[in-house]
Amino acid sequence: MTLSELRAGETAIVEQVNGEQYDAALACRLTAMGISANRSVKVLRKAILGGPLHIQVGATTEVAIRRREANHILVRTVETLEAFCQD
């Protein structure tokens, strides 16, 4: 699942950033914003008509990113992790 597929209010853990496959600058920019593997992200708001996402990275950082960039961030929802750990 990608970050852009999460609904507002959902929290997930970043599994992989695929930006490096397409654009090294994108991967560097996402890392500078704190978006990297094993970090928690929460979608605070989603703009209409495919606009940007307002997300919280970790406990304190808030950023807005384009959906095009969010499509390169693979995540696993917290509910999925909890279900996996209970099995």
C-alpha positions in Angstrom: 0.0 0.0 0.0 1.3 3.5 -0.7 1.1 6.6 1.5 -1.3 8.2 -0.9 -3.8 5.4 -0.3 -4.2 6.0 3.4 -7.3 7.9 4.6 -7.1 11.0 6.8 -6.5 10.0 10.4 -4.7 6.7 9.5 -1.3 5.9 10.9 1.2 3.6 9.1 4.9 2.6 9.2 7.1 3.4 6.2 8.4 0.2 4.7 10.3 1.5 1.7 10.8 4.7 -0.2 10.9 3.9 -3.9 12.0 7.4 -4.9 15.5 6.3 -5.5 14.4 4.2 -8.5 13.0 7.3 -10.2 14.8 10.3 -8.9 17.7 10.5 -6.4 16.8 14.1 -5.5 13.3 12.9 -4.5 14.8 10.3 -2.2 17.1 12.9 -0.6 14.3 15.3 -0.1 12.0 12.7 1.5 14.9 11.6 3.8 15.5 15.3 4.8 11.8 15.5 5.8 12.3 12.5 8.0 10.4 10.1 5.7 12.4 6.9 5.8 12.0 3.2 6.5 10.6 2.2 9.9 9.3 5.8 10.7 5.6 6.3 11.6 3.5 8.6 9.4 0.0 9.8 9.9 -2.2 11.4 7.3 -3.7 14.5 8.8 -5.5 15.9 5.8 -5.9 15.1 2.1 -6.6 17.9 -0.4 -9.4 17.4 -2.9 -8.8 16.6 -6.6 -5.5 14.8 -6.1 -3.9 17.7 -4.2 -1.2 17.4 -1.6 -1.2 15.4 1.7 -0.6 17.0 5.1 1.2 14.3 7.1 2.8 13.9 10.5 6.2 12.2 10.5 7.2 10.7 13.8 5.8 12.5 16.8 6.5 16.2 16.0 7.2 16.9 12.3 4.4 17.9 9.9 4.9 18.3 6.2 2.9 18.5 3.0 3.9 16.3 0.1 2.5 15.9 -3.4 0.5 12.8 -4.1 2.9 12.0 -6.9 5.6 11.7 -4.2 3.4 9.9 -1.8 2.9 7.2 -4.5 6.5 6.2 -4.1 6.3 5.6 -0.3 5.2 2.1 0.6 3.6 1.7 4.0 2.0 -0.9 6.3 -0.9 0.3 8.4 -0.7 0.0 12.1 -3.8 -2.3 12.1 -2.0 -4.7 9.8 1.0 -4.8 12.0 -1.1 -5.5 15.1 -3.0 -8.3 13.4 0.3 -9.8 12.2 1.8 -9.7 15.7 -1.2 -11.5 17.2 -0.9 -14.5 14.9 
